[in-house]
Amino acid sequence: MIWMKREDLKQLKIPDSPGIYRFIGAKGEILYIGKAASLKDRTKSYFSPDLMKGRGARIVGMVENATTLEWTTTDSVLEALILEANLIKQHQPPYNVDEKDNKSFNYLVVTREDYPRVLVIRGRELFGAEGAKLKIKKTFGPYPSGLREALKLVRRIFPYRDTCVPNSEKPCFNRQIGLCPGVCTGEMSKMEYAERVKEICTLFSGNFKGLKRELTGKMREAAKAEEFEKAQVLRRQVEALEHIRDVSLIKDEMRVTAGGGTRIEAYDVAHTSGEETVGVMTVVAGGEPVKSAYRKFKIQSATNNDVAALREMLERRLVHTEWPLPRVFVVDGGKGQLNAARKILKDAGIGIALVGVVKNDKHQPERLIGDDRAIKAHQKDILLANNEAHRFAISWHKKRRAKRLTA
C-alpha cells in the first residue's frame, strides 16, 4: 500500500536548500537517509513516474512503506554530506546500502603519527591487510559518495599532509600548489599541524558551528596581537566555510528538472582582431533573463584567442563564491570551448552540467553539444541565455571600441 503521494509533499513545504532527508515508516522508524543540494527538487524525484527505472525496486519499496518525510537543512552540501554519513552510521536505516559491511564505501582516515596523514581508504582495504598496517587515530565514514570531491574543497581551506616526508626540506608537489601546509619543508611545527588536524576532525565530526566559532576566536586573538597575516588566513577559512558552493559533492542529486527557477549561466567573448577583448556572463532563471546578475569581464591574459579568454573568464567567475552556482553552464562554441570549460570546472571540483552552442557561418545556433539531459530539459532557456550573452558581449565591446576611438 502506498502511504505517501506527490500531493503530500506540497503540504510539507520542503525548502529549496541543501540538507538531509529521512523517509519515516509507520512505526516512526527511519527507513532511508539521503542528502540533497536542493531538498525540494530531490524529494520530488522520488514520486516521478520513472522511479523504478532510475532507482530500482528497492527504493520504490521504501517509498511505498514510508508514511512521512523529515528533513534538516544545512548551510552547504559539504555539511549535508558529512551529516548524512554520521546519521546513517548512527541509525542503520534498512533501505540504505547495508552499513554493516561497507566494503565498497570510502572512509576518511587520520593516522597516528607525529605529523598525521589524512587519507581516503576503501572499506575493503581499511578492514583488510592494508588497514592493519596503519596506525589509525581517527576514522570517519562510511561515505556512500562524494568524499573525494569533499576533500578537494576541504584541502583548499585546511591544507594537510598525505604522502610527503616531514622536515625533509624538499617541498612536495602539494606544497608547491598550496595543498600541503609545509610539514615537508619545516614551515609548520608539530604543534601547529596538530591544530590543523584537530580542525579537520572537528569538521568531519559534523561540528560546523563549533569549528567556525573556534576559528573566529583565533582570528580575533591574532588581530589583537597584531598578527594580521595570520588573522587574514583565519578570516578566509571562516568565510570559505560560510560561503562554500559545493554542489558537485552530490552528483546524483544534480538532476536536471524542467520548469521552476532553474538558473542557467551563459558565457561569450567579443573582440575585433584581438583588440578590446571582453567577456560576459548572462543569467536566465525560470525562462526569464536576470539582468541584475549579468557580469562583465575585461580579458587580460588573452587577446585573439577565444578559448583562452573563456578559460580566464570562468576562473575569475568561480572566485566569486557569493554568486550562486547555476544548474547549467553554457559556452558559446564547439569542442574546444567545451573542453576548456570542462577542465576549469573539474579542477575546481564542480560537477555541473555543461553545454556548448555551436554556430553556423551566420553565427546562428546550429546544434547543442554536451550534457544531453540538460539540453533536453532546458533547450529553450539555454538558447535564450546564449543569445543574451552574444548580445551583451557585442554591445559592451562596441562601447569600449567607440570610447577608445574618441579618446
N, C-alpha and C positions, 0 to 999 in steps of 0.2 A: 504493500500500500504506500502510495506517495503522500508524504505528510506536507512537504513544502512545495510551493509553486512560485513562479516568477512574480505573481502579484504580491506575494508576501514580502518580497524584498522592498517594494515601494513603501510599505508601512514602516520598515525598519530604518529608512533614511540613512543608508550607508554612505559615509563620506568618500569624496574623491581624493584620497590621500594615502600615503604609504602606511603599511601596518601588517598585522597578522590577523587571520580569521579562524574561527573554530566552528565546525559543524557539531551540533549537540543532539544527542539521541533522546528517546522518550523518558529515560530514567535520569536525565541530566548528565550522562556520561559524554566525554569528549570523543567524538568519532574520528575527527580529522583536523589537523592544524596545517595551515598554509600561509605563505607570505605574499604580499602584493605591492606593486608600485602604485596601483590605484585599487583600493578596496572595492569601490563601486563597480568598476569595469570587471575586475576579476571574479567577484561573486556572481555577477550576471552570467558569466560564461558557463557556470555550472547548470544553467537552465536553458541552454541552447539546444536546438533540435539535433545537432550532430555531436552531442556529448559522448555518445557511445563510440563514435569514430575517433574523436580526438583524445579521450581519456580512458576508454575501456570499460568493461562490465563492472570491475571492482569499484570504480568511482561512481558509476551510475547507481550501484547498490548502496553506496554510502549516502548519496543524496536522497534516495528513496527512504532510508531509515532515519534521516535527520528530521527533527521537529522544529528546530530553530537555529539561528546563526548568531554568533557573538564575535566581536572584533575589538582590537586595541590599536589605536593609531600610534604612529611613531614619527619622529622628525625626519627620518631618512629611510631609504631602503636598506642601507647598511645596518641600521638599528633593527629593522624588521627581520633581516636575515639572521642576525645573532639571536634575537628573541625567539624566533621560530625554532632554532636548533635547541635552545635551552628548554623550551616548553615541551618539545617532542621527547626529549630525554627524560623530563620530569613526569609526563603523563602517559607516555607509551600508547598513543591513540591507535586503535586496531586497524584503521584504514590508511595510515601512513605505512610506508615501507617498513618492514619488521626491524625495529631498533635494537633487538636483542642480538642480532648478528652484525649488521652494519659493515660487512667486509668490503662492500663496494663503495662506501662513502668516504669522504675526506675528513681528516681531523687536523686541528691546529695543535702543534706540539711545541712546548718550550723546554729546552734541555736544561739539565742541572750541571752548569759549568761556571767558571769564573766570569765568562762572557757568554751567556746563554744564546743558543741559536733558536730562531723561530722558523719552524718547518711545517710544510703540509705533507701529511703522510696518509696514504690509503689504508683503510681499516685492515685489509688482509696483510699488509706489511707491518702495521703497528702491532697487531696481535700475533704476528709470526716471528721469524728469526730476526728480521731487521729491527723490530721494536725491542726485542730482547737485548740487543747490543747497545741501545741508547739508555743514558741516564736521564730520566724524564722528571721534570719539576712540575709541569702543568700540562693538562690535556683539555682541549675544548672541542666539542662536537658530539655526535657526528653532524656533518653538514650535507644534506641531500644534494645541494647545488650552490654555486656562487662563491665558494670560499676563496678560490684562487683570484677571482676578479675582485673580491673584497680586499684581499691583501695588497693588490696593486694600488688601491686607493689609500689603505692604511699606511703602507710603507712610505708614501709621499708625505704623510703627516708625521709619522713616527718612524724614521729610518732605523733599521735593525740589522743584525748580523745573521747570515745563514750559512755561508761557506768559508769566509775569509779567515786568515790566521791572525789572532790578536797580537798587536805590538810587533808585527813583522817589519814595520817601517816601509812597507811597499803597499801603496794604495790598490785595493782590489777594484775590479771593474765597477761594481755597485757604488763604491766610494766616489769614483770619478763622475758618476751621473747622479750623485746625491741620494742614493738609496741605502747606503751604509753610513752610519754616523762617524766613522773614523776609528773604530776599535783596532783596525789593522795598522793604521798609521800612528796610533797612540794619542790621537786628538781627543778621545773620550775616555775618561778614567773608569775604573771598575765600578766605583760608587755611582757615577753619573749614568753609566749604562744600566746599572741595576734599577735606577729610577725609570729609565726608558722602558725596560721590560715590564716593570710594575704597571706603567701606563697602558701598555698593550694588553696585559692580563685584565686590567680593570675594564678596558673597552670590550673585550670578548666575553667577560662575565656578564655583560649587559648593563653595567652601571654607567650609562652615558652621562647622566646628570651629575653624578659624583665626580667623574673624570673632568668634566667641564668646570665644575666648581673648584676642583683642586688646581687645575691649570690656571684659572683666573686668579686664584690666591697667589700662586707663584709669580704670575705676571705682575701683580701689584707690588709684591715684595721686591722683585727685580727693579721695577721702576723707582721705588722708594730708595733703593740702594744705588740708583743712577747707573744700573747695568742695562742700559737702553737697548743694546743689541740683543741681549737675552730676552728682554721683555717683548721685543718685536717678534722674535721667534715664537714665543708662547702665545702672543696675540694671534699670529697666523694659524697656530694649531687650534685655538678655540674657534676662530672664525670658520676654519675648514670643517670642524665637527658640526657647526651650526648650519652651514650653507651647502654642505656636500650634496651634489646631484649625481646619484649613483644608480640610475635605473637599469644599467647594464647588469647589475647583480641578479636580477630576476628576469633572465632572458625569456623563460617560458611564460612570464606574465605580460610580456610586451606584445600582446595580441592586437593586431590592427582591427579596430571596430569602426564600422561606418556610422556616420551621424555624430551628434554631440559636439562638444567644443574641442575636437582634436586639433592640436597645434601642428602646423606644417611650416617649416622654415626653408626658404629658397635662397640660393646664392648665385650671383652673376658678377662678371668682370667687364669693364668697359675701358677702352683706351683708343688712341689714334696713333698707329705705328709706334706703340710703346710709350707715347707721351701722355702725361696726366692719367696714369693708370689708377683706376679706382675700383673698389668692390663694394657690394651692398648685400644686406640681409633683409629679406621681407618675411612677413608672418601672415598666415591665413589661419583662422580658427573658426570652426563652425560654418565654413563656407564664405566667410567674410574677411576682407583684408583688415589687419590690425595695424594701422599706420603708426600708432604711437610706439609700436615695438620695432619699427624699421630702424636699421642701423647702417652707418656709412663707414667705410674703411679706406683710408688713403694708403695705397700699396707702397711699401718701402723697399722690399727686397727683390721685387721683380718688376720688369718694365714691359717687355714684349713676350711674356710667357704666361699664358692664361692658367696653366696647371700650377705653376709656382705661385701665382697670385692667389689662386683658390686655396692652396695649402697654407699660405700666410694668413689669409682671412679666417679660415677655420681655427687655426691655432690661437689667434687673437680672440675669436669669439668664445672658445672654450675656457679662457681665463676668467670670463665673467660668470662665476658661479651663481650670482644673484639673478641671472636671466634663466627662466625655466627652460628645461630641455624640451624639444618637440617630440612628437611621436614619429615624425618622418623628416629626414634631411633631404633636400632636393638641390642638385647641382646642375648647372647648365653645361651640357657637353656629353661626350661619349665615354668610352672605357678609360681614357687617360685621366679625365677629371674624376670619374667614379672610383678608380683605383687609388688616386691620390687622397681623396676624401676618406675612403675606407681605411687607409693606413693611419691617417690622423686620428680617426675615431678609435681604432684598435689600440693605438699607442696610449690613448687617453683612458682606456678601459671602458669605452662606451659602446654598447651593442644595440644601437638604434637603427631602424630601417633606413636604407639609403636608396635614392632613386636618381637616375640621370635622365635629362631631357635632351634627346638627340635632335638636332635641327637639320633642315634641308638647305639647299643653296639660297633660298629666300629667307633664311633664318626663321622658318616656321617649324613648330614641333612636328617631327616625323614619326618618332616612336619613343617609348619609355623603356628604360633598362634598369635592372637592379632588383630590388625586393618585390617579388611577384604579388605577395599578399597586400603590400602597401599600395601597389599600382591598382590592383583590382578594387580595393576598398575606397581609395582616395584619388582616383584619376582626375576628377574634376578639380578638386582643391589643389592638387599638385600642379596642374597646368595653370591655374589661376595664380598661384604663388610664383611660379616661374615667369609668367607674363609680367607680373608686378615687379619682379626683380630686374627683368630686362628693361622695363620702362624706367624704373627708378635709377638704375645704373647709367643709362644713356642720358637721362635728364641731368643728373649730377655731373657727369663727365662734361657735357656741353657747357654747363655753367662755369666749371673750372677752366675750360679752354677759353671761353669768352672773357673771363676775368683776366686770364694771363695775357690775351692778345690786346686788351685795352689798358693793361697796367703800364 
